[in-house]
Amino acid sequence: MKILLKYIVAVAVALAGFTATCHAQFKEEAFQQTYNEEGTYNPRDTADRLFSFKEYIGGLSHKNTIKPGVMFAGSVILPGTAQIYNKDYWKLPIVYGGIGALAGTGGYYLHQYKSQKKAYTVWETNKIHYEETYGSAYPRVAPEFNPQYKTRATWLLAGAGLLYWGSLLDGVVCYESTKYPDPGKATLYSVLLPGLGQIYNGELYKVPIYWGGLMISTHMLMNNNRNYKRFKRIHNEATNPDIEYSVPISGETAKWYRDVYRRYRDYSIVATALLYVLQVMDANVFAYMHDFEVTDDISMSVEPAVICPYNAYAINTAPSGATNSFGLRVGFTF
């Protein structure tokens, strides 16, 4: 894993160095040219502002439209705002009431579980000390301790998280777009649920591929993590002089298997993350390329042309005093 991080850092540094010096290979004017027609430039077309709070507030008040990514980002921070933008006001009590009730009740049971467990642990410690010291039964009654509180808290908090995820997905589904498929919606679909972006793009055959890869990588991740913890425990027991060790595996052998499964676990994490990112990129790219048309009309055209040495292209190697020349221009249509 450390070697992989070193490679990533090295590539990032190399790319940064290249982008800082690559302009020397071209004419400086190439980086100062404006290719937009005069009067058509819009500051919102630039990529330096991914999220505008003013634009987002304007969208919520329905003064302007916002992109699905902007709506999604705002809804992540403040759940329910996607429903406001989509004018689904009747869903707000479900979102806020459901998340608040489930999270609040789950937090209450979790607090009760921790408090009872702490009190019971103190009572049990005092009980053992008392019986070892006086040799008689501990006179105090055990405090109430219900382990089911932890299970209830887990399910309730999971329900709150699921409702929060559902509010994000509902916002993307109900977003009205002027084009289909919308790359923004396809991307967010795959972010929220792997394979959903492919379904939205009409590429159902890709879903088993990505789901199969994610299931295999997740299974390997869980299996390798389980074996890693197993051999880590064996190694700790084998090297602890205060524990009677009777397992027929030496500490060195356990250490070797521990390191191997830890490395395999890290590889599984990388594989799972790459598959997840790949299906998100796939949904985005193929939504953009949905209208790209490839026909069987493949042809080549050759025609005379006038070559002008002094032009506005980035690379200009024409010598001083050069004049126009004649030649052939080759074009391919596909």
N, C-alpha and C positions, 0 to 999 in steps of 0.2 A: 504493500500500500504506500509506503514511503517513497519507493522508487517511482510509482505512478504519479505521485504528487510532484516529485522533482521534474518529471517529464512535462507535466502540465505547466509548471512555473517556467520552465525553460522555453516552451513553445510560446507562452504569453509574452515573455521578455523579448523573444525573437520577433514576434509580430509587432510589438510596440516599437522596437528599433526600426523595423522595416517601414512602418507607417510614418515614422519621423524623418526618414531619409529618402523615401522613394520619389519625392517630388524632384530630386536632382536629376532624374532620368528624363524629365520632360520640360517643356517650356513653362516658365513661371506663369505666362499668360493663360495657360490652360486651366489653372486653378482659380482664375479671376473672371472667367467667362460666365455670363448669365444666359442660359439657354431658354428661359421662359420668355414669352412675349411680353412686351412692355405693358404694364397695367394688369397682368394676370397673376402676379405673385401674391401669395397669401401666406402670412406668417404661420398659420395653423398647419401648413403643409410640411413644415420642418419636423424633424424627429427629435429635436432637443427638448420638447415639452411633452412628456408622455401623459401627464395628468395635470389638469388645471382645476383648482378648487373653485374658481369663479365660474368656469364652464360647467362644472358639475352641479353647482347650486342653481345655475340658470336652467339646466336640464330638469332638475327636480321641480322647479317652478314652471316648467313647460314653456320657457322663453326661447329655448334653442334645443337642438338635438345633440345627443352625445353618442359616442361609439360604444359598442357593447363592452369593450375592455375597460373603458372609463366607468361605465355603470357598474361593472363587476367589481372593480377595485374599490369603489365607494361602498358597495354593498358588503364587501368583506369586512371593512372597518365598522360600518354601521348597518347591521342587518335591517331589512325592510325598505331601504331606500330604492332598491330595484323595483319593488312593488309600487312605490310612489311614482317613479318615473313611468312605469307601464300603466298607471292609473288603475291599478287593482287594489283600491283602498280597503276593500272588504277582507283582504288577506292579512292586513296589518294586525288585527287582534289575534289571529291564529299564530302569526310569527312571534310577536312580542309576548302574548299570553302563554303560548306553548313553551317557548324557550325559557321564559322567566319561571313558570311553574315547575318545569322539569329540572332546571338547573338549581332552583331554590330548594326544592324537596330533596334532590340528590345531595346538595351541600349539607342539608340538615342531617340526613342519615349518615353521611360521612363524618360529620362532626361528632355525632352520637357514638359512632363506632370507635373513633379514636379516643374519645373521653372514657368510654367504658373499658376499652382495652388497657389504657394507661392505669386506671384505677384497679383493674383486675391483676395487672402485672405487679403493682405495688403490694396488693393483698397476698398474692402467691409468694412473693419474695419474703415478706414478713412471716408468712405461715411456715415456710421451710426453715427460716432462722429460729422461730419460736419452738418448733417441734424438735429441732436438733439441740437446742439449748436446754429446754425443760423436759423433753421426753413425753409430752402430753399433747392432746389435740388442741389445735389453735381455736380459741374461744370465739373469734369473730366470724360472722357469716360472710360468705363470699358475695361481693357486689354483683349486680346484674351485668351480664355480658352476653350480648346477642350477636354472634358472627354474621347473621343474615343481614344485618344493617349494611355491611360492606357490599354484599351482593346487590341489595336494593339500590344503594348509591351508585354502583357501577352501571346498572341498567338505566337508571334515571338520567345520569349524566351522558350516557351513550345516546339516549333518546333526544336529549337537548342538542347534542352534536349532530345527530341525524336530521333534526328539524332545521338546524342552521344550514346544513348542507342542502337540504331540500329548498330552502328559501333562495339560495344562490342559483340552484338549477332552475327553479321556477322563473327567476328573473331573466335568465338567458333564454328559456323557452318562449316566454311571452314578449321578448323584445321584437319589435316590428322592424324588419329590415327591408330595404328597397330592392335587394338582389338575393338571388338564391343560386348556389349556396353562399352564405356570408362567411368569409374566412374568419372573422372575429368570433362568430357563434360556433363555427366548427372547432376552433382552437379551444374555446372555453368548455365546450362539450367534452372534449378529450381530457382537459385538465380535471374536470369534475368526475368523469367516469371513463376510464380507458375503453376505447372502442366506440363510444357514443358519437364521436366526431365522424368516424368512418360510416356509421349508420346514417348520419345526417347527410353525408356526401353521396349516399347511395352505393357505397362500396362494402357491401355486406361480407364479401368473401375474405376481407382482411381481418374481420373481427376474430374468427377462430385462430388466426395466426398470432395476433397480438395477445389474445387471452391465453392461448396455449403457452406462449413464451413467458408471459408474466406468471402463470401458475407454476411452470417448471422452475423458474428462477426463485420464486417465493418459497416453493417446497425445498429447494436446495438451501436457501437461506435459513429456513427454520431447522432443517436437519443438521446443517453444519454448526449452527449456533448451539443446538442441543448437545452435540458431541463435544463442542468446545467447552461448554460449561461442565460436562461430565468429566472430561480429562483434567480440567482445571481443578475441580474438586478432589479428584484422585491424587493429583500432584501435591495439592496443599496438605492432604492427609498423610501422604507418604513422607513429606518433609517436615511434618510437625512432630517433635519428639514427645509431646504430651498426649498424643492420640495413639491408641493401640491399632496398628495397621496390619491387616491380614489379607488384603487383595493381592493376587499374584501378578501385579504389574509394578515394575520398579518406578522410582520417581523420575529417572531420566527418560524412560519410555513414555511415561505419562506426559512429561514436558514436551517431548517430540510430537506426540499426537495432538497436544493442546495447541502448539504453534501451527501445525499443519491445518487443523480445522479452523483456527482463527483466520489464517490466510484465505482459506476457501470461503469462509463466511464473508470476508471483505470483498472477494471477487463476486460473490452472489449479490451483495448490496450494489456493487457497481453495475452488474448486468441488469438487475431489476430497474435501477434508475435510468440506465440507457434505453431500455425498452420502453419505459414510460415516456421519456422525453421524445423518443423516436416516433411513437404513435401520435403525440401532440404535434410534432413537426409535420408528419404525414398528413394529418387532417388539415392543417393550415395550408400546406403547399398545394394539395390536390383541390382544395376549395378555390384557391387562386387560379389554378390551371384548368378549372372545370370548363371554361369557354374556349380554351386553346384548341384550335382545330388543326388536325394533321390530315391532309388529303393525299390521294394517290398521284396528284399532279406533280411529278418531279421532272424538272426541265432545266436546261442550261442555255443561256443566251450570250452571244458574243457580238459586240458592236464597237465601232470606232468611238474614240473619246479624246478630248483635249485635256492634257494633264497640266494643271497650274501649279507651279512650284511654291508660290507665295499664297498661302491660304490660312485659314483660322484653325487648322488642326493642331493637336497638341505637339506632335513630333514633326519637326521641319528641319530637314538636313540639306535643303537646296543651297548650292553655293551662291555667293553674291553675284548679281548680274545675270542669273539664269532666266531664260525665257520659256514661254509655253512650248510644250512638245505634244506630239500626237502619238496615240497608241491604241490599244484594245482594252475594252472593259468586259470582264466576264461576270455574269450574274447567275445565281442558282435560285431556283424556286422549288420549295418543298413544303 
